[in-house]
Amino acid sequence: MNKAFNDIDKAIGSWGVSNMLITVLSFHLCAVFFKFFSLYLNLNNPLFPQQFIAELFYPWAFKGLILTTAILLVGVFQLVKLYRIAVLMTVLALILFYSGSFLPNWD
């Protein structure tokens, strides 16, 4: 089993895959920031209460927190040269990012 992983590492390279996935996480994090500024500019009106705007942005803020934490952890794993764990962490972060809802909870 370990020989199969070593062959994959030689053919594809865990280092390259982990760098590519960090780039994907960074693009997702930029999308979260763009969504925040879009919501802020569209709802920057005195008629909308701040609590309403906070409820709309809370799911995006939580997902941004997941992505930021994942990027930091993956960076640490790459510094220690644990590229396979870095790839698994980025895949886990993307699963967590897309597993939750982007809609606010009005309860």
C-alpha positions as CSV (number, residue, x, y, z in Angstrom):
1,M,0.0,0.0,0.0
2,N,2.8,2.4,0.9
3,K,4.5,1.6,-2.5
4,A,1.3,2.7,-4.3
5,F,1.4,6.0,-2.4
6,N,5.1,6.4,-3.3
7,D,4.4,5.8,-7.0
8,I,1.6,8.4,-6.9
9,D,4.0,10.9,-5.2
10,K,6.6,10.3,-7.9
11,A,4.1,10.6,-10.7
12,I,2.0,13.5,-9.5
13,G,3.8,14.9,-6.6
14,S,2.1,15.6,-3.2
15,W,3.9,18.9,-3.1
16,G,2.3,20.2,-6.3
17,V,-1.1,18.9,-5.4
18,S,-1.0,20.5,-2.0
19,N,0.1,23.8,-3.5
20,M,-2.7,23.6,-6.0
21,L,-5.2,22.9,-3.3
22,I,-4.0,25.8,-1.2
23,T,-4.6,28.0,-4.2
24,V,-8.1,26.7,-4.4
25,L,-8.7,27.4,-0.7
26,S,-7.3,30.9,-1.2
27,F,-9.7,31.5,-4.1
28,H,-12.6,30.3,-2.0
29,L,-11.5,32.7,0.8
30,C,-11.4,35.6,-1.6
31,A,-14.9,34.7,-2.7
32,V,-16.1,34.9,0.9
33,F,-14.5,38.3,1.3
34,F,-16.1,39.5,-2.0
35,K,-19.5,38.2,-0.7
36,F,-19.1,40.2,2.5
37,F,-18.3,43.4,0.7
38,S,-21.1,42.8,-1.7
39,L,-23.6,42.3,1.1
40,Y,-22.2,45.3,3.0
41,L,-22.5,47.6,0.0
42,N,-25.9,46.4,-1.0
43,L,-27.4,46.5,2.5
44,N,-25.6,49.7,3.7
45,N,-28.9,51.4,4.3
46,P,-30.3,52.9,7.5
47,L,-33.6,51.1,6.9
48,F,-31.9,47.7,7.4
49,P,-31.0,46.9,11.0
50,Q,-27.4,45.8,11.7
51,Q,-28.7,42.6,13.3
52,F,-30.3,41.7,10.0
53,I,-27.1,42.2,8.1
54,A,-25.2,40.2,10.7
55,E,-27.7,37.3,10.4
56,L,-27.2,37.3,6.6
57,F,-23.4,37.3,6.8
58,Y,-23.0,34.8,9.7
59,P,-22.8,31.6,7.5
60,W,-20.2,33.3,5.2
61,A,-18.2,34.4,8.2
62,F,-18.2,30.9,9.7
63,K,-17.1,29.4,6.4
64,G,-14.3,32.1,6.1
65,L,-13.1,31.1,9.5
66,I,-13.0,27.4,8.4
67,L,-11.0,28.3,5.3
68,T,-8.6,30.6,7.2
69,T,-7.9,28.0,9.8
70,A,-7.4,25.3,7.1
71,I,-4.9,27.5,5.2
72,L,-2.9,28.1,8.3
73,L,-2.8,24.4,9.3
74,V,-1.9,23.3,5.8
75,G,0.9,25.9,5.7
76,V,2.3,24.4,8.9
77,F,2.0,20.9,7.5
78,Q,3.8,22.0,4.3
79,L,6.6,23.6,6.4
80,V,7.1,20.3,8.1
81,K,7.0,18.5,4.7
82,L,3.9,16.5,5.5
83,Y,2.3,17.0,2.1
84,R,-0.1,14.1,2.2
85,I,-1.6,15.4,5.4
86,A,-1.8,18.9,3.9
87,V,-3.7,17.4,0.9
88,L,-6.1,15.6,3.3
89,M,-6.6,18.8,5.3
90,T,-7.5,20.8,2.2
91,V,-10.0,18.2,1.0
92,L,-11.5,18.1,4.5
93,A,-11.7,21.9,4.6
94,L,-13.5,22.0,1.2
95,I,-15.9,19.3,2.4
96,L,-16.7,21.4,5.5
97,F,-17.0,24.5,3.3
98,Y,-19.6,22.9,1.0
99,S,-21.4,20.7,3.6
100,G,-23.1,23.6,5.4
101,S,-25.8,25.9,4.2
102,F,-25.1,29.4,2.9
103,L,-28.5,30.5,4.1
104,P,-29.0,32.2,7.4
105,N,-30.8,30.5,10.2
106,W,-33.9,32.6,11.1
107,D,-34.9,30.6,14.2
